[in-house]
Amino acid sequence: ITWYLSWSPCVNCCNEILDFLERHENVNIDIHVARLYFKDSKRTHRALKELARSTQVSINVMNME
């Protein structure tokens, strides 16, 4: 799955994505975001790092080009 988002996933969304991937081990997700949601929040930062550590997920912030 390739997923283009305006904002990065929030803490709850990160958890939902990880839960989904746990139930569907054959799915990989490439997430492309335009902006980071609550980028200064430690909880959000931790949740995004956990999501990015998943072997089934690739997260990238899009360039302005």
SVG drawing of the C-alpha trace seen along z (x, -y; Angstrom):
<svg xmlns="http://www.w3.org/2000/svg" viewBox="-7 -23 20 35">
<polyline fill="none" stroke="black" stroke-width="0.4" points="0.0,0.0 1.3,-3.5 -0.3,-6.1 0.0,-9.9 -1.0,-12.0 -1.1,-15.8 -0.1,-15.1 1.8,-12.3 -0.2,-9.9 -1.1,-10.9 -0.3,-8.6 -3.7,-6.8 -3.3,-6.4 0.2,-5.0 -1.2,-2.4 -4.1,-1.6 -1.7,-1.1 0.5,1.2 -2.5,3.2 -3.7,3.6 -0.2,4.7 -0.1,7.3 -3.3,8.8 -2.2,8.6 1.4,9.8 1.6,9.9 0.9,6.1 3.6,3.4 2.8,-0.3 4.8,-3.2 3.7,-6.4 4.5,-9.8 3.6,-12.8 3.7,-16.5 3.9,-17.7 4.7,-16.2 1.7,-16.3 2.6,-17.8 6.3,-17.4 7.4,-18.7 5.3,-16.2 7.3,-13.4 4.4,-11.0 3.9,-11.6 7.7,-11.4 7.8,-8.1 4.8,-6.6 6.2,-7.6 9.6,-6.0 7.8,-2.8 5.9,-2.8 9.0,-3.5 10.8,-0.6 8.3,1.8 9.7,3.9 6.4,3.5 6.4,-0.3 8.4,-3.0 7.8,-6.6 9.1,-9.6 8.4,-13.3 7.8,-14.7 9.9,-17.5 8.5,-20.7 9.4,-19.8"/>
</svg>
